[in-house]
Amino acid sequence: MVNRHKPARAWWEFRDDLPDGKVLMVVLTPEGTMIAVRPGEMTDELFKAVNEMLSHVVGTGLWQPGSDDDEAPED
């Protein structure tokens, strides 16, 4: 269940520690939903644009990360 008293948060982050063969992973954390991307798999320009879009959809309530309906995509 989503904690309505704490603002939803989601962000993309470059991470070197993804499992072998993964270039992108959704990670639910106590702070919110992190989308981890292996460095070199996404341009810096695209990375910045996606983070801005994600901030907008979360900030306006179009998506509430961490809800019970969220499911990680299958490989």
ROFI-105807 format. One record per atom (N, C-alpha, C): residue in one letter; atom name; x negated, y negated, z. Coordinates in steps of 0.02 Angstrom, whole numbers, plus 32768, in hexadecimal, padded with zeros to 4 digits. Example, Ala and Ser with C-alpha at 12.3 -4.5 7.8 and 13.67 -1.06 7.14 Angstrom:
+--------+-------+------+-------+------+
| residu | atome | east | north |   up |
+--------+-------+------+-------+------+
|      a |     N | 7D6C |  811C | 8186 |
|      a |    CA | 7D99 |  80E1 | 8186 |
|      a |     C | 7D6C |  80A5 | 8186 |
|      s |     N | 7D7E |  8070 | 8162 |
|      s |    CA | 7D54 |  8035 | 8165 |
|      s |     C | 7D7B |  7FFE | 818A |
+--------+-------+------+-------+------+
This chain:
+--------+-------+------+-------+------+
| residu | atome | east | north |   up |
+--------+-------+------+-------+------+
|      m |     N | 7FD6 |  803B | 8000 |
|      m |    CA | 8000 |  8000 | 8000 |
|      m |     C | 7FD3 |  7FC2 | 8000 |
|      v |     N | 7FE6 |  7F8F | 7FDB |
|      v |    CA | 7FC0 |  7F51 | 7FD6 |
|      v |     C | 7FCC |  7F28 | 8015 |
|      n |     N | 7F96 |  7F0D | 8031 |
|      n |    CA | 7F9C |  7EE0 | 806A |
|      n |     C | 7FAF |  7E9B | 8050 |
|      r |     N | 7FEC |  7E86 | 805B |
|      r |    CA | 8005 |  7E46 | 8040 |
|      r |     C | 7FE8 |  7E0A | 8065 |
|      h |     N | 7FC7 |  7E15 | 809D |
|      h |    CA | 7FAA |  7DDE | 80C3 |
|      h |     C | 7F64 |  7DCC | 80AC |
|      k |     N | 7F45 |  7DF8 | 8087 |
|      k |    CA | 7F02 |  7DED | 806E |
|      k |     C | 7F07 |  7DE4 | 8022 |
|      p |     N | 7EEB |  7DAD | 8006 |
|      p |    CA | 7EEF |  7DA4 | 7FBE |
|      p |     C | 7ECE |  7DDE | 7F97 |
|      a |     N | 7EED |  7DF0 | 7F60 |
|      a |    CA | 7ED0 |  7E25 | 7F35 |
|      a |     C | 7E90 |  7E0A | 7F16 |
|      r |     N | 7E61 |  7E36 | 7F0B |
|      r |    CA | 7E22 |  7E22 | 7EEC |
|      r |     C | 7E0B |  7E5A | 7EBE |
|      a |     N | 7DF3 |  7E46 | 7E83 |
|      a |    CA | 7DD7 |  7E76 | 7E54 |
|      a |     C | 7D9F |  7E52 | 7E2F |
|      w |     N | 7D6B |  7E77 | 7E1F |
|      w |    CA | 7D32 |  7E5A | 7DFC |
|      w |     C | 7D0B |  7E90 | 7DD7 |
|      w |     N | 7CE3 |  7E79 | 7DA6 |
|      w |    CA | 7CB4 |  7EA4 | 7D82 |
|      w |     C | 7C6F |  7E97 | 7D9D |
|      e |     N | 7C47 |  7ECA | 7D9E |
|      e |    CA | 7C03 |  7EC4 | 7DB9 |
|      e |     C | 7BD5 |  7EF3 | 7D92 |
|      f |     N | 7B9A |  7ED9 | 7D7D |
|      f |    CA | 7B68 |  7F04 | 7D5F |
|      f |     C | 7B4A |  7F2F | 7D96 |
|      r |     N | 7B46 |  7F71 | 7D8C |
|      r |    CA | 7B2B |  7F9F | 7DBE |
|      r |     C | 7AFE |  7FD2 | 7D9C |
|      d |     N | 7AC3 |  7FDC | 7DB8 |
|      d |    CA | 7A94 |  800E | 7D9F |
|      d |     C | 7AA1 |  8053 | 7DBB |
|      d |     N | 7ACB |  8058 | 7DEE |
|      d |    CA | 7AD3 |  8097 | 7E13 |
|      d |     C | 7B10 |  80BF | 7DFF |
|      l |     N | 7B29 |  80B6 | 7DC2 |
|      l |    CA | 7B61 |  80DF | 7DAB |
|      l |     C | 7B49 |  8126 | 7D9F |
|      p |     N | 7B75 |  8157 | 7DA6 |
|      p |    CA | 7B62 |  819C | 7D98 |
|      p |     C | 7B4B |  81A5 | 7D4F |
|      d |     N | 7B20 |  81D5 | 7D44 |
|      d |    CA | 7B09 |  81E3 | 7D00 |
|      d |     C | 7B44 |  81EC | 7CD1 |
|      g |     N | 7B3F |  81CE | 7C96 |
|      g |    CA | 7B72 |  81D4 | 7C63 |
|      g |     C | 7BAB |  81A1 | 7C6A |
|      k |     N | 7BAD |  817B | 7C9F |
|      k |    CA | 7BE2 |  8149 | 7CA9 |
|      k |     C | 7BC8 |  8105 | 7C94 |
|      v |     N | 7BEF |  80DF | 7C6E |
|      v |    CA | 7BDD |  809A | 7C5D |
|      v |     C | 7C0B |  8069 | 7C81 |
|      l |     N | 7C43 |  8082 | 7C9C |
|      l |    CA | 7C73 |  8057 | 7CBE |
|      l |     C | 7C99 |  8082 | 7CF0 |
|      m |     N | 7CA6 |  8066 | 7D2B |
|      m |    CA | 7CCC |  8089 | 7D5F |
|      m |     C | 7CF5 |  8057 | 7D87 |
|      v |     N | 7D31 |  806C | 7D9A |
|      v |    CA | 7D5B |  8045 | 7DC8 |
|      v |     C | 7D4C |  805E | 7E0F |
|      v |     N | 7D3B |  802F | 7E3C |
|      v |    CA | 7D29 |  8041 | 7E80 |
|      v |     C | 7D55 |  8019 | 7EAF |
|      l |     N | 7D7E |  803B | 7ED8 |
|      l |    CA | 7DA7 |  8019 | 7F0A |
|      l |     C | 7D7D |  8010 | 7F48 |
|      t |     N | 7D78 |  7FD2 | 7F60 |
|      t |    CA | 7D50 |  7FC1 | 7F9A |
|      t |     C | 7D7D |  7F9F | 7FCE |
|      p |     N | 7D66 |  7F97 | 800B |
|      p |    CA | 7D8E |  7F72 | 803C |
|      p |     C | 7D9A |  7F29 | 8027 |
|      e |     N | 7D6E |  7F0E | 7FFD |
|      e |    CA | 7D76 |  7EC9 | 7FE5 |
|      e |     C | 7DA3 |  7EC2 | 7FA9 |
|      g |     N | 7DB1 |  7EF8 | 7F86 |
|      g |    CA | 7DDB |  7EF6 | 7F4A |
|      g |     C | 7DC5 |  7F2A | 7F17 |
|      t |     N | 7DD5 |  7F1D | 7ED8 |
|      t |    CA | 7DC6 |  7F4B | 7EA2 |
|      t |     C | 7D8A |  7F32 | 7E7B |
|      m |     N | 7D54 |  7F58 | 7E7A |
|      m |    CA | 7D19 |  7F47 | 7E54 |
|      m |     C | 7D17 |  7F73 | 7E16 |
|      i |     N | 7D09 |  7F55 | 7DDE |
|      i |    CA | 7CFE |  7F7A | 7DA0 |
|      i |     C | 7CB4 |  7F76 | 7D92 |
|      a |     N | 7C92 |  7FAE | 7D9B |
|      a |    CA | 7C4A |  7FB1 | 7D94 |
|      a |     C | 7C38 |  7FC2 | 7D4C |
|      v |     N | 7C08 |  7F9C | 7D31 |
|      v |    CA | 7BF1 |  7FA5 | 7CEB |
|      v |     C | 7BA6 |  7FB0 | 7CEC |
|      r |     N | 7B90 |  7FE2 | 7CC6 |
|      r |    CA | 7B48 |  7FEE | 7CC1 |
|      r |     C | 7B29 |  7FB4 | 7C99 |
|      p |     N | 7AF3 |  7F96 | 7CB3 |
|      p |    CA | 7AD1 |  7F5F | 7C90 |
|      p |     C | 7ABE |  7F74 | 7C49 |
|      g |     N | 7AC6 |  7F46 | 7C1A |
|      g |    CA | 7AB5 |  7F53 | 7BD5 |
|      g |     C | 7AEE |  7F70 | 7BAC |
|      e |     N | 7B25 |  7F82 | 7BCC |
|      e |    CA | 7B5F |  7F9E | 7BA9 |
|      e |     C | 7B92 |  7F69 | 7B96 |
|      m |     N | 7B89 |  7F2C | 7BAF |
|      m |    CA | 7BB8 |  7EF6 | 7BA2 |
|      m |     C | 7B8F |  7EB5 | 7B9F |
|      t |     N | 7B9D |  7E8B | 7B6E |
|      t |    CA | 7B79 |  7E4C | 7B69 |
|      t |     C | 7B8B |  7E1F | 7BA4 |
|      d |     N | 7B5E |  7DF2 | 7BB6 |
|      d |    CA | 7B6B |  7DC3 | 7BEC |
|      d |     C | 7BA8 |  7D97 | 7BDC |
|      e |     N | 7BB0 |  7D84 | 7B9D |
|      e |    CA | 7BE8 |  7D5A | 7B89 |
|      e |     C | 7C2B |  7D7F | 7B93 |
|      l |     N | 7C2E |  7DBE | 7B7E |
|      l |    CA | 7C6B |  7DE5 | 7B88 |
|      l |     C | 7C77 |  7DF1 | 7BD2 |
|      f |     N | 7C43 |  7E00 | 7BF8 |
|      f |    CA | 7C48 |  7E0B | 7C3F |
|      f |     C | 7C68 |  7DCE | 7C61 |
|      k |     N | 7C50 |  7D92 | 7C51 |
|      k |    CA | 7C6B |  7D54 | 7C6E |
|      k |     C | 7CB4 |  7D4A | 7C5A |
|      a |     N | 7CC4 |  7D55 | 7C1A |
|      a |    CA | 7D09 |  7D4C | 7C02 |
|      a |     C | 7D39 |  7D7D | 7C25 |
|      v |     N | 7D24 |  7DBB | 7C2E |
|      v |    CA | 7D4F |  7DEC | 7C4E |
|      v |     C | 7D59 |  7DDA | 7C98 |
|      n |     N | 7D25 |  7DC3 | 7CBA |
|      n |    CA | 7D2D |  7DAE | 7CFF |
|      n |     C | 7D5D |  7D73 | 7D06 |
|      e |     N | 7D59 |  7D44 | 7CD7 |
|      e |    CA | 7D87 |  7D0B | 7CD8 |
|      e |     C | 7DCF |  7D22 | 7CCD |
|      m |     N | 7DDA |  7D50 | 7C9E |
|      m |    CA | 7E1C |  7D6B | 7C91 |
|      m |     C | 7E35 |  7D91 | 7CCD |
|      l |     N | 7E0B |  7DB9 | 7CEC |
|      l |    CA | 7E1E |  7DE0 | 7D26 |
|      l |     C | 7E31 |  7DB1 | 7D60 |
|      s |     N | 7E0B |  7D7D | 7D6B |
|      s |    CA | 7E1C |  7D4C | 7D9F |
|      s |     C | 7E60 |  7D2D | 7D92 |
|      h |     N | 7E6F |  7D20 | 7D54 |
|      h |    CA | 7EB0 |  7D02 | 7D43 |
|      h |     C | 7EEA |  7D33 | 7D51 |
|      v |     N | 7EE5 |  7D70 | 7D39 |
|      v |    CA | 7F1D |  7D9F | 7D41 |
|      v |     C | 7F27 |  7DB2 | 7D8A |
|      v |     N | 7EF1 |  7DB5 | 7DB0 |
|      v |    CA | 7EF8 |  7DC4 | 7DF8 |
|      v |     C | 7F11 |  7D86 | 7E1C |
|      g |     N | 7EF4 |  7D4C | 7E0D |
|      g |    CA | 7F06 |  7D0E | 7E2F |
|      g |     C | 7F4E |  7CF9 | 7E24 |
|      t |     N | 7F6A |  7D09 | 7DEA |
|      t |    CA | 7FB0 |  7CF7 | 7DDC |
|      t |     C | 7FE1 |  7D2E | 7DEF |
|      g |     N | 7FC7 |  7D66 | 7E07 |
|      g |    CA | 7FF3 |  7D9D | 7E1D |
|      g |     C | 8009 |  7DCC | 7DE7 |
|      l |     N | 7FEE |  7DC5 | 7DAA |
|      l |    CA | 8001 |  7DF2 | 7D75 |
|      l |     C | 7FEA |  7E3A | 7D83 |
|      w |     N | 7FB3 |  7E40 | 7DA8 |
|      w |    CA | 7F9A |  7E81 | 7DBD |
|      w |     C | 7F85 |  7E7D | 7E06 |
|      q |     N | 7F97 |  7EAE | 7E2C |
|      q |    CA | 7F84 |  7EB1 | 7E72 |
|      q |     C | 7F58 |  7EEE | 7E7C |
|      p |     N | 7F15 |  7EE3 | 7E79 |
|      p |    CA | 7EE8 |  7F1C | 7E7F |
|      p |     C | 7EEF |  7F3F | 7EC2 |
|      g |     N | 7EE5 |  7F80 | 7EC1 |
|      g |    CA | 7EE8 |  7FA7 | 7EFE |
|      g |     C | 7F2D |  7FBF | 7F11 |
|      s |     N | 7F5F |  7FB4 | 7EE5 |
|      s |    CA | 7FA2 |  7FCA | 7EF5 |
|      s |     C | 7FA5 |  8016 | 7EEF |
|      d |     N | 7FD9 |  8033 | 7F0D |
|      d |    CA | 7FE1 |  807C | 7F0B |
|      d |     C | 7FE9 |  8096 | 7EC4 |
|      d |     N | 7FFC |  806C | 7E96 |
|      d |    CA | 8007 |  8082 | 7E50 |
|      d |     C | 7FC7 |  8086 | 7E28 |
|      d |     N | 7F90 |  8068 | 7E42 |
|      d |    CA | 7F51 |  8068 | 7E1C |
|      d |     C | 7F34 |  80AE | 7E19 |
|      e |     N | 7F21 |  80C2 | 7DDE |
|      e |    CA | 7EFE |  8101 | 7DD5 |
|      e |     C | 7EC4 |  80F5 | 7DA6 |
|      a |     N | 7E8B |  8112 | 7DB7 |
|      a |    CA | 7E51 |  810C | 7D8C |
|      a |     C | 7E5D |  8131 | 7D4A |
|      p |     N | 7E44 |  8115 | 7D13 |
|      p |    CA | 7E4D |  8137 | 7CD3 |
|      p |     C | 7E27 |  8179 | 7CD2 |
|      e |     N | 7E41 |  81A9 | 7CAE |
|      e |    CA | 7E1F |  81E8 | 7CA5 |
|      e |     C | 7DE9 |  81E0 | 7C70 |
|      d |     N | 7DB3 |  8208 | 7C76 |
|      d |    CA | 7D7E |  8206 | 7C43 |
|      d |     C | 7D95 |  8224 | 7C02 |
+--------+-------+------+-------+------+
